Amino acid sequence: MTTSHTEGGKAGTVLAILCPGQGSQTPGFLAPWLEVPGFRDRLEALSETAALDLVAHGTTSDAQTIKDTAVAQPLIVGAGLAAASVLFGEETGARGQVTAGHSVGEITASAFAGVLSDHDAMVFVRERGAGMAAASALTPTGMSAVLGGDPQEVAEVLGRHGLTAANANGAGQTVAAGTLEQLAALAGDPPAKARVIPLQVAGAFHTRHMAPAVEALRRLTADFDVSDPGVTLLSNSDGRPVSGGEEALARLVRQVSSPVRWDECMRTMVDLGVTAVLELPPAGTLVGLAKRAMPGVATLAVKTPDDLDAARSLIAEHGHAGGDPAGTGSTKPAASTAASDPTTPSQEA
């Protein structure tokens, strides 16, 4: 592991930038951010590419509206990219050396790492959200968080009901996905010592039910111009660093119908010597998981502009200008813009 850097934090420190997924959004979460200079302009520019009014959806739209997959996914990625532009701007100084995103958040992380331009990230998430919403409409499906229980028994119960472990989030949290009938059966026959909590999503994401969306994204991205990651970018599929831009894009496409291994992402962060994690908005859930699975690591959820000073202090202490802790060989600077309660069910899409 490489931990020597020329600028930024102390020797031996490694900062990870985390990007949340669907389920993290709440009504009005972007309202205070519109007072930050440059944020509204950035969000409006991203709105044009998304063909959605992200300002309205982040401030005045109700919970049911922003639950819609076709709205939620561009809103979450746009929020992360706009917040990162405020936090990091065009500066070439200290920033994160590792980045990872939960499900749709991996698009934000890929833009932060420089794999995708912000424009292409928004095109990708626009079509991803629309494609997953369309796939969800074919069969009534959903997801439920399973909190606690013996991991082997949880797996056996999910299998008995024909469900897929769509997210392995670590810290005793698994997200089951399947038809509404299968989820109802799970609620009536849960694993011992486990709680089953239905999630506010509109489909069985990261399962075979999303296959139509995968094919559409393959066609969409055939002509995308990608770059190799400028920082260590972790993949949801196995938690390992991605070595090249083409591989990162292919994994983003496959991820739509494949399980998210956030537990492995956190394990890799520990192996890389990550000393601090900073979660972009809508923040909270990933920091909650990190507090339980990554003891001793400093954490900060950037929920509102009131957290910006603390975020800049954390970046100054733990971040560096460049660096590749995973040793994947990439030295290109990362893109200039990017893109709680530990028991709260984590993101799903």
Sine and cosine of phi, psi and omega as CSV:
sin_phi,cos_phi,sin_psi,cos_psi,sin_omega,cos_omega
0.00,0.00,0.71,-0.71,0.02,-1.00
-1.00,-0.08,0.82,-0.57,0.02,-1.00
-0.77,-0.64,0.15,0.99,0.05,-1.00
-1.00,-0.06,0.76,-0.66,-0.05,-1.00
-0.65,-0.76,0.31,-0.95,-0.09,-1.00
-0.99,-0.10,-0.38,0.93,-0.02,-1.00
-0.68,-0.73,0.35,-0.94,0.16,-0.99
0.99,-0.13,-0.68,-0.73,-0.17,-0.99
-0.94,0.35,-0.08,-1.00,-0.03,-1.00
-0.92,0.39,0.44,-0.90,0.08,-1.00
-0.86,0.51,0.68,-0.73,0.02,-1.00
1.00,-0.01,-0.05,1.00,0.03,-1.00
-1.00,-0.07,0.57,-0.82,0.02,-1.00
-0.66,-0.75,0.84,-0.55,-0.01,-1.00
-0.97,-0.25,0.74,-0.67,0.07,-1.00
-0.94,-0.34,0.73,-0.69,0.08,-1.00
-0.98,-0.17,0.86,-0.51,-0.05,-1.00
-0.96,-0.29,0.62,-0.79,-0.08,-1.00
-0.82,-0.57,0.89,-0.46,-0.14,-0.99
-0.96,0.27,0.21,-0.98,-0.04,-1.00
-0.90,-0.43,-0.14,-0.99,-0.08,-1.00
-0.90,0.43,0.64,-0.77,-0.10,-1.00
0.96,-0.29,-0.25,0.97,0.01,-1.00
-1.00,0.06,-0.30,0.95,-0.06,-1.00
-0.97,0.24,0.58,-0.81,0.07,-1.00
-0.70,-0.72,0.46,-0.89,-0.02,-1.00
-0.83,0.55,0.75,-0.66,0.08,-1.00
0.98,0.21,0.16,0.99,-0.13,-0.99
-0.91,0.42,-0.37,0.93,-0.01,-1.00
-1.00,-0.09,-0.07,1.00,-0.06,-1.00
-0.80,0.61,-0.76,0.65,-0.02,-1.00
-0.93,0.37,-0.39,0.92,-0.03,-1.00
-0.94,0.33,-0.39,0.92,-0.03,-1.00
-0.93,0.38,-0.27,0.96,0.05,-1.00
-0.99,0.12,-0.18,0.98,-0.02,-1.00
-0.99,0.15,0.80,-0.60,-0.02,-1.00
-0.81,0.58,0.78,-0.63,0.06,-1.00
1.00,-0.03,-0.33,0.94,-0.10,-1.00
-0.93,0.36,-0.75,0.66,-0.02,-1.00
-0.87,0.50,-0.70,0.71,0.00,-1.00
-0.86,0.51,-0.67,0.74,-0.01,-1.00
-0.91,0.42,-0.69,0.72,-0.03,-1.00
-0.92,0.39,-0.60,0.80,0.04,-1.00
-0.92,0.40,-0.62,0.79,0.05,-1.00
-0.90,0.43,-0.67,0.75,0.03,-1.00
-0.92,0.38,-0.53,0.85,0.03,-1.00
-0.88,0.48,-0.63,0.78,-0.01,-1.00
-0.87,0.49,-0.69,0.72,0.01,-1.00
-0.93,0.36,-0.62,0.78,-0.02,-1.00
-0.97,0.25,-0.26,0.97,-0.08,-1.00
0.86,0.52,0.59,0.81,0.03,-1.00
-0.64,-0.77,0.50,-0.87,0.09,-1.00
-1.00,0.06,1.00,0.04,-0.05,-1.00
-0.93,0.37,-0.46,0.89,0.06,-1.00
-0.89,0.46,-0.75,0.66,0.01,-1.00
-0.91,0.41,-0.69,0.72,-0.04,-1.00
-0.91,0.41,-0.48,0.88,0.00,-1.00
-1.00,0.04,-0.09,1.00,-0.07,-1.00
-0.80,-0.60,-0.71,0.71,-0.12,-0.99
-0.89,-0.46,-0.27,0.96,0.00,-1.00
-0.92,0.39,0.55,-0.83,-0.04,-1.00
-0.99,0.11,0.09,-1.00,-0.09,-1.00
-0.87,0.49,-0.64,0.77,-0.02,-1.00
-0.91,0.42,-0.62,0.78,0.00,-1.00
-0.91,0.42,-0.72,0.70,-0.06,-1.00
-0.99,0.12,-0.03,1.00,0.17,-0.99
-0.97,0.22,-0.48,0.88,0.01,-1.00
-0.81,0.59,0.84,-0.54,-0.08,-1.00
-0.81,0.58,-0.64,0.77,-0.04,-1.00
-0.93,0.37,-0.33,0.95,0.07,-1.00
-0.99,-0.12,-0.72,0.69,-0.12,-0.99
-0.86,0.51,-0.71,0.70,-0.11,-0.99
-0.92,0.39,-0.76,0.65,0.09,-1.00
-0.89,0.46,-0.55,0.83,0.00,-1.00
-0.90,0.44,-0.69,0.72,-0.03,-1.00
-0.93,0.37,-0.71,0.71,0.02,-1.00
-0.92,0.40,-0.69,0.72,0.03,-1.00
-0.87,0.49,-0.64,0.77,0.03,-1.00
-0.88,0.47,-0.69,0.72,0.00,-1.00
-0.91,0.42,-0.68,0.74,0.00,-1.00
-0.91,0.41,-0.67,0.74,-0.01,-1.00
-0.92,0.38,-0.66,0.75,0.02,-1.00
-0.91,0.41,-0.63,0.77,0.01,-1.00
-0.91,0.41,-0.57,0.82,0.03,-1.00
-0.91,0.42,-0.57,0.82,0.06,-1.00
-0.95,0.30,-0.67,0.74,-0.10,-0.99
-0.96,0.28,-0.65,0.76,-0.08,-1.00
-0.95,-0.31,-0.49,0.87,0.02,-1.00
0.82,0.57,-0.60,-0.80,0.00,-1.00
-0.99,-0.14,0.11,0.99,-0.10,-0.99
-0.91,0.41,0.46,-0.89,0.02,-1.00
-0.95,-0.32,0.23,0.97,-0.02,-1.00
-0.99,0.12,-0.53,-0.85,-0.13,-0.99
-0.89,0.46,0.64,-0.77,0.07,-1.00
-0.36,-0.93,-0.12,-0.99,-0.02,-1.00
-0.97,0.25,0.51,-0.86,0.08,-1.00
-0.98,-0.21,-0.24,0.97,0.01,-1.00
-0.76,-0.65,0.60,-0.80,0.10,-0.99
-0.60,-0.80,0.54,-0.84,0.02,-1.00
-0.43,-0.90,0.54,-0.84,0.03,-1.00
-0.75,-0.66,0.56,-0.83,-0.01,-1.00
-1.00,0.06,0.91,-0.41,0.03,-1.00
0.83,0.56,-0.92,-0.40,-0.01,-1.00
-0.86,0.51,-0.43,0.90,0.06,-1.00
-0.90,0.44,-0.31,0.95,0.05,-1.00
-0.92,0.39,-0.40,0.91,0.10,-0.99
-0.93,0.38,-0.72,0.70,0.06,-1.00
-0.85,0.53,-0.72,0.69,-0.01,-1.00
-0.89,0.46,-0.61,0.79,0.01,-1.00
-0.91,0.40,-0.59,0.81,0.08,-1.00
-0.94,0.34,-0.67,0.74,0.04,-1.00
-0.86,0.51,-0.61,0.79,-0.01,-1.00
-0.98,0.21,-0.15,0.99,0.01,-1.00
1.00,0.02,0.09,1.00,0.02,-1.00
-0.93,0.36,-0.71,0.71,0.02,-1.00
-0.90,-0.43,0.54,-0.84,0.22,-0.98
-0.95,0.32,0.34,-0.94,0.06,-1.00
-0.86,0.52,-0.62,0.78,0.01,-1.00
-0.87,0.50,-0.77,0.64,-0.02,-1.00
-0.92,0.39,-0.55,0.84,0.07,-1.00
-0.88,0.48,-0.66,0.76,-0.01,-1.00
-0.96,0.28,-0.58,0.82,0.10,-1.00
-0.89,0.46,-0.71,0.70,-0.01,-1.00
-0.87,0.49,-0.75,0.66,-0.07,-1.00
-0.94,0.33,-0.53,0.85,0.07,-1.00
-0.86,0.50,-0.74,0.67,-0.02,-1.00
-0.97,0.25,-0.52,0.85,0.07,-1.00
-0.89,0.46,-0.76,0.65,-0.01,-1.00
-0.88,0.47,-0.69,0.72,0.01,-1.00
-0.91,0.41,-0.66,0.75,-0.01,-1.00
-0.92,0.39,-0.63,0.78,0.02,-1.00
-0.95,0.32,-0.58,0.82,0.07,-1.00
-0.90,0.44,-0.68,0.73,0.02,-1.00
-0.90,0.43,-0.67,0.75,0.02,-1.00
-0.90,0.43,-0.60,0.80,0.00,-1.00
-0.91,0.41,-0.49,0.87,-0.04,-1.00
-0.96,0.28,-0.27,0.96,-0.03,-1.00
-0.95,0.33,-0.59,0.81,0.00,-1.00
-0.62,-0.79,0.71,-0.70,0.04,-1.00
-0.91,0.42,0.94,-0.34,-0.05,-1.00
-0.72,-0.70,0.17,-0.99,0.02,-1.00
-0.20,-0.98,-0.25,-0.97,-0.04,-1.00
-0.58,-0.81,0.49,-0.87,0.07,-1.00
-0.67,-0.74,0.63,-0.77,0.08,-1.00
-1.00,0.10,0.69,-0.72,0.10,-0.99
-0.93,-0.36,0.93,-0.37,-0.07,-1.00
-0.96,-0.29,0.85,-0.52,0.02,-1.00
1.00,0.07,-0.24,-0.97,-0.05,-1.00
1.00,0.09,0.29,-0.96,0.06,-1.00
-0.96,0.27,0.78,-0.62,-0.08,-1.00
-0.82,0.57,-0.64,0.77,-0.01,-1.00
-0.92,0.38,-0.66,0.75,0.03,-1.00
-0.92,0.39,-0.62,0.78,0.05,-1.00
-0.85,0.52,-0.72,0.70,0.00,-1.00
-0.88,0.47,-0.66,0.75,-0.01,-1.00
-0.91,0.41,-0.66,0.75,0.00,-1.00
-0.92,0.39,-0.67,0.74,0.04,-1.00
-0.87,0.49,-0.68,0.73,0.02,-1.00
-0.90,0.44,-0.63,0.78,0.00,-1.00
-0.89,0.46,-0.53,0.85,-0.01,-1.00
-1.00,-0.09,0.06,1.00,0.03,-1.00
0.97,0.26,0.36,0.93,-0.03,-1.00
-1.00,-0.08,0.36,-0.93,0.04,-1.00
-0.95,-0.30,0.68,-0.74,0.15,-0.99
-0.98,0.19,1.00,0.03,-0.14,-0.99
-0.96,0.26,-0.52,0.85,0.05,-1.00
-0.76,-0.65,0.81,-0.59,0.21,-0.98
-0.96,-0.27,0.98,-0.19,-0.18,-0.98
-1.00,-0.10,-0.04,1.00,-0.06,-1.00
0.96,0.29,-0.01,-1.00,0.03,-1.00
0.80,0.60,0.58,0.82,0.05,-1.00
0.96,0.28,0.45,0.89,-0.08,-1.00
-0.79,-0.62,0.84,-0.54,0.07,-1.00
-0.80,-0.60,0.60,-0.80,0.06,-1.00
-0.93,-0.35,0.87,-0.50,0.00,-1.00
-1.00,-0.07,0.59,-0.81,-0.02,-1.00
-0.68,-0.73,0.57,-0.82,0.03,-1.00
0.18,-0.98,-0.33,-0.94,0.01,-1.00
-0.95,0.31,0.33,-0.94,0.01,-1.00
-0.89,0.46,-0.55,0.83,0.05,-1.00
-0.91,0.42,-0.68,0.73,0.02,-1.00
-0.90,0.43,-0.64,0.77,0.01,-1.00
-0.93,0.38,-0.58,0.82,0.06,-1.00
-0.91,0.42,-0.62,0.78,0.04,-1.00
-0.90,0.43,-0.62,0.78,0.05,-1.00
-0.90,0.44,-0.68,0.74,0.01,-1.00
-0.88,0.48,-0.55,0.83,0.01,-1.00
-1.00,0.09,-0.23,0.97,-0.04,-1.00
-0.61,-0.79,0.91,0.42,-0.07,-1.00
-0.98,0.19,0.30,-0.95,0.12,-0.99
-0.89,0.46,0.47,-0.88,0.02,-1.00
-0.86,0.50,0.63,-0.77,0.07,-1.00
0.86,0.50,0.49,0.87,0.02,-1.00
-0.80,-0.60,0.51,-0.86,0.12,-0.99
-0.96,-0.27,0.65,-0.76,0.05,-1.00
-0.92,-0.40,0.86,-0.52,-0.07,-1.00
-0.84,-0.54,0.91,-0.41,0.06,-1.00
-0.87,0.50,0.64,-0.77,-0.03,-1.00
-0.97,-0.24,0.48,-0.88,-0.06,-1.00
-1.00,0.09,0.92,0.40,0.07,-1.00
-0.75,-0.66,0.30,-0.95,-0.17,-0.99
-0.96,-0.26,0.25,0.97,-0.01,-1.00
-0.16,-0.99,0.11,-0.99,0.03,-1.00
-1.00,-0.02,0.98,0.21,-0.04,-1.00
-0.94,0.34,0.45,-0.89,0.03,-1.00
0.90,0.44,0.58,0.82,0.08,-1.00
-0.68,-0.74,0.02,-1.00,0.00,-1.00
-0.87,0.49,-0.36,0.93,0.00,-1.00
-0.90,0.44,-0.31,0.95,-0.03,-1.00
-0.99,-0.11,0.14,0.99,-0.05,-1.00
-0.80,0.59,-0.67,0.75,0.01,-1.00
-0.86,0.51,-0.57,0.82,0.00,-1.00
-0.93,0.36,-0.57,0.82,0.01,-1.00
-0.88,0.47,-0.72,0.69,-0.02,-1.00
-0.89,0.45,-0.63,0.77,0.02,-1.00
-0.90,0.43,-0.64,0.77,0.00,-1.00
-0.94,0.33,-0.55,0.83,0.07,-1.00
-0.87,0.50,-0.69,0.73,0.01,-1.00
-0.92,0.38,-0.66,0.75,-0.03,-1.00
-0.87,0.49,-0.68,0.73,-0.17,-0.99
-1.00,0.01,0.05,1.00,-0.05,-1.00
-0.84,0.54,-0.54,0.84,-0.06,-1.00
-0.94,-0.34,0.23,0.97,0.03,-1.00
-0.91,0.41,0.61,-0.79,0.09,-1.00
-0.99,-0.13,0.93,-0.38,-0.06,-1.00
-0.89,-0.45,0.33,-0.94,0.05,-1.00
-0.82,-0.57,0.35,-0.94,0.08,-1.00
-0.94,0.35,0.50,-0.87,-0.03,-1.00
-0.87,0.49,0.67,-0.74,0.07,-1.00
-1.00,0.05,-0.22,0.98,0.11,-0.99
-0.71,-0.70,0.13,-0.99,0.02,-1.00
-0.94,0.34,0.89,-0.46,0.00,-1.00
-0.95,-0.31,0.85,-0.53,-0.02,-1.00
-1.00,-0.07,0.61,-0.79,-0.03,-1.00
-1.00,-0.08,0.66,-0.75,0.07,-1.00
-0.90,0.44,-0.43,0.90,-0.14,-0.99
-0.93,0.36,-0.58,0.81,-0.03,-1.00
-0.58,-0.82,0.02,1.00,0.02,-1.00
0.98,0.19,0.02,1.00,-0.08,-1.00
-1.00,-0.01,0.40,-0.92,0.05,-1.00
-0.89,0.45,0.59,-0.80,0.04,-1.00
-0.99,-0.11,0.76,-0.65,-0.14,-0.99
-1.00,0.05,-0.44,0.90,-0.09,-1.00
-0.60,-0.80,0.31,-0.95,-0.04,-1.00
-0.91,0.43,-0.66,0.75,0.00,-1.00
-0.90,0.44,-0.65,0.76,0.04,-1.00
-0.91,0.42,-0.66,0.75,0.00,-1.00
-0.87,0.49,-0.68,0.73,-0.01,-1.00
-0.92,0.40,-0.68,0.73,0.02,-1.00
-0.88,0.48,-0.62,0.78,0.01,-1.00
-0.94,0.35,-0.60,0.80,0.06,-1.00
-0.87,0.50,-0.63,0.77,0.01,-1.00
-0.93,0.37,-0.77,0.64,-0.05,-1.00
-0.90,0.43,-0.49,0.87,-0.08,-1.00
-0.84,0.55,-0.48,0.88,-0.09,-1.00
-0.85,0.53,-0.56,0.83,-0.01,-1.00
-0.91,-0.42,0.29,0.96,-0.03,-1.00
-0.85,-0.53,0.50,-0.87,-0.02,-1.00
-0.88,0.48,0.53,-0.85,0.08,-1.00
-1.00,-0.08,0.84,-0.54,0.01,-1.00
-0.97,-0.25,0.95,0.32,0.03,-1.00
-0.92,0.38,-0.46,0.89,0.07,-1.00
-0.87,0.50,-0.63,0.77,0.01,-1.00
-0.95,0.30,-0.56,0.83,0.08,-1.00
-0.87,0.49,-0.70,0.71,0.01,-1.00
-0.92,0.39,-0.61,0.80,0.03,-1.00
-0.89,0.46,-0.66,0.75,0.03,-1.00
-0.92,0.40,-0.63,0.78,0.04,-1.00
-0.86,0.50,-0.65,0.76,0.06,-1.00
-0.89,0.45,-0.69,0.72,0.00,-1.00
-0.89,0.46,-0.53,0.84,0.00,-1.00
-0.98,0.18,-0.08,1.00,0.01,-1.00
0.99,0.17,0.45,0.89,0.03,-1.00
-0.85,0.52,0.77,-0.64,-0.02,-1.00
-0.96,-0.29,-0.25,0.97,0.01,-1.00
-0.42,-0.91,0.55,-0.84,0.10,-1.00
-0.80,-0.60,0.64,-0.77,0.03,-1.00
-0.81,-0.58,0.84,-0.54,-0.03,-1.00
-0.98,-0.21,0.81,-0.58,0.05,-1.00
-0.96,0.27,0.36,-0.93,0.01,-1.00
-0.95,0.32,0.45,-0.89,0.00,1.00
-0.97,0.23,0.96,-0.29,-0.25,-0.97
-1.00,-0.09,0.34,-0.94,0.12,-0.99
0.61,-0.80,-0.76,0.66,-0.13,-0.99
-0.93,0.36,-0.71,0.71,-0.05,-1.00
-0.93,0.37,-0.58,0.82,0.10,-0.99
-0.90,0.43,-0.63,0.78,0.05,-1.00
-0.86,0.51,-0.69,0.73,0.05,-1.00
-0.91,0.41,-0.65,0.76,-0.02,-1.00
-0.90,0.44,-0.59,0.80,0.00,-1.00
-0.87,0.49,-0.52,0.85,-0.02,-1.00
-1.00,0.02,-0.57,0.82,-0.12,-0.99
-0.99,-0.15,-0.26,0.97,-0.06,-1.00
-0.79,-0.62,0.89,0.45,-0.06,-1.00
-0.86,0.50,0.62,-0.78,0.03,-1.00
1.00,0.00,-0.17,0.99,0.01,-1.00
-1.00,0.00,0.74,-0.67,0.05,-1.00
-0.93,0.37,0.61,-0.79,-0.05,-1.00
-0.72,-0.69,0.52,-0.85,0.10,-0.99
-0.49,-0.87,0.82,-0.57,0.11,-0.99
-0.99,-0.13,0.89,-0.45,0.00,-1.00
-1.00,0.05,1.00,-0.01,-0.08,-1.00
-1.00,-0.01,-0.65,0.76,-0.03,-1.00
-0.68,-0.73,0.19,-0.98,0.05,-1.00
-0.86,0.51,-0.35,0.94,0.06,-1.00
-0.89,0.46,-0.31,0.95,-0.01,-1.00
-1.00,-0.01,-0.05,1.00,-0.11,-0.99
-0.91,0.41,-0.65,0.76,0.01,-1.00
-0.89,0.45,-0.69,0.73,0.03,-1.00
-0.90,0.43,-0.60,0.80,0.02,-1.00
-0.90,0.43,-0.70,0.71,-0.01,-1.00
-0.90,0.43,-0.58,0.81,0.05,-1.00
-0.91,0.41,-0.67,0.74,0.02,-1.00
-0.90,0.44,-0.66,0.75,0.02,-1.00
-0.89,0.46,-0.69,0.73,0.00,-1.00
-0.89,0.46,-0.57,0.82,-0.05,-1.00
-0.99,0.16,-0.60,0.80,-0.14,-0.99
-0.90,-0.43,-0.30,0.95,-0.07,-1.00
-1.00,0.07,0.21,-0.98,0.01,-1.00
-0.58,-0.82,0.34,-0.94,0.08,-1.00
-0.99,0.11,0.99,-0.13,-0.02,-1.00
1.00,0.10,-0.31,-0.95,-0.02,-1.00
0.97,-0.26,0.52,-0.85,-0.08,-1.00
-0.65,-0.76,0.98,0.19,-0.08,-1.00
-0.82,0.58,-0.49,0.87,-0.04,-1.00
-0.99,0.16,-0.18,0.98,0.00,-1.00
0.93,0.38,0.57,0.82,-0.01,-1.00
-0.99,0.15,-0.13,0.99,0.10,-1.00
0.99,-0.11,-0.06,1.00,-0.02,-1.00
-1.00,0.09,0.76,-0.66,0.03,-1.00
-0.84,-0.55,-0.01,1.00,0.01,-1.00
-0.90,0.44,0.68,-0.73,0.04,-1.00
-0.86,0.51,0.55,-0.84,0.08,-1.00
-0.94,0.35,0.28,-0.96,0.02,-1.00
-0.86,0.52,0.51,-0.86,-0.05,-1.00
-0.96,0.28,-0.29,0.96,0.07,-1.00
-0.78,-0.62,0.55,-0.83,0.04,-1.00
-1.00,-0.05,0.64,-0.77,0.35,-0.94
-0.55,0.84,0.00,0.00,0.00,0.00
0.00,0.00,-0.57,-0.82,-0.05,-1.00
-1.00,0.04,0.85,-0.52,-0.05,-1.00
-0.88,0.48,-0.31,0.95,-0.03,-1.00
-1.00,-0.06,-0.02,1.00,0.01,-1.00
-0.95,0.31,0.74,-0.67,0.03,-1.00
-0.82,0.57,0.68,-0.73,-0.10,-0.99
-0.99,0.12,-0.03,-1.00,-0.04,-1.00
-0.94,0.34,0.35,-0.94,-0.08,-1.00
-0.83,-0.55,-0.51,0.86,-0.16,-0.99
-0.84,-0.55,0.00,0.00,0.00,0.00
